[in-house]
Amino acid sequence: QNEKKAAVIYYYFDRALPSTPRDAIASLLLQLCSQKGLSSLPRFLADSLAATKVHCSKGDDTSETTTTNAVEECLALMPVGDMIADLLSLQLRFDRVYICLDGLEDCDDIVALYELLARLVMFSSSSRLAISARPQIAQRGIMANIGSKDMFLILEQHNAPDIRCYFETYIKRHDWLADMIGTEELPDLVKQLAERSEGK
């Protein structure tokens, strides 16, 4: 009896590195292609990679690193529609694919992202999508038919410890702040800031 196959793929929209919907889809596709036991690449990526190899011609380095670099180069040139098609076809090879997207408020085009995610959700019964975003961003996803209100969880009330930890780490990296505030007053001030942030 064959074991059920599941894959977890993840993308974080980093505020420090502006990310596009294309970046996210390319990363998710690359991660799914990298799963163990995958016998072949999906159609459009395979065609693109074959064309790249022909173009590069003789004497190429066929190491795993070079192949990975070639795949990344192909993804950079592929139309987003082809990447979506490849993602959908790859998902058929798994019993379940969990797609996790974090920090959607830092995506540079949330409308375009939701349009792409709607296609993934609509045409794939094996995928499960989990997103993390500020409430107003998540609500827009519900309006775009990605998920439903009964699957919408507000976790802001649990964020205070994380925010407090962030403040403490930030202050440790900037000694002048601790000197300016004073070491005795610092713990209370950090606690107050975390509480006043209201999870935001």
NORBELLIN-V836980 format. One record per backbone hydrogen bond with DSSP energy under -0.5 kcal/mol. NH is the residue of the N-H (numbers start at 1). CO is the residue of the C=O. If there is no record, write none. Layout:
nh=<NH NH>
co=<CO CO>
This chain:
nh=<7 9 11 13 13 14 15 17 19 24 25 26 27 28 29 30 31 32 33 34 35 38 39 46 47 48 49 50 51 52 53 54 55 56 57 60 62 67 68 69 70 71 72 73 74 75 76 77 77 78 83 84 85 86 87 88 89 90 91 92 92 93 94 95 96 97 98 99 99 100 100 101 101 102 103 104 106 107 108 113 114 115 116 117 118 119 120 121 122 123 124 124 128 130 132 137 138 139 140 141 142 143 144 145 146 147 151 152 153 155 158 159 163 164 165 166 167 168 169 170 171 172 173 174 174 177 178 179 180 181 182 186 187 189 190 191 192 193 194 195 196 197 198 199 200>
co=<96 98 100 11 102 12 13 14 106 20 21 22 23 24 25 26 27 28 29 30 32 35 37 42 43 44 45 46 47 48 49 50 51 52 53 57 60 63 64 65 66 67 68 69 70 71 72 73 74 74 79 80 81 82 83 84 85 86 87 88 89 90 91 5 5 126 7 97 128 9 98 99 130 11 132 132 103 104 19 109 110 111 112 113 114 115 116 117 118 119 120 121 97 99 101 134 134 135 136 137 138 139 140 142 141 145 148 149 151 153 155 156 159 160 161 162 163 164 165 166 167 168 169 170 171 174 174 175 176 177 178 182 183 185 186 187 188 189 190 191 192 193 195 194 197>
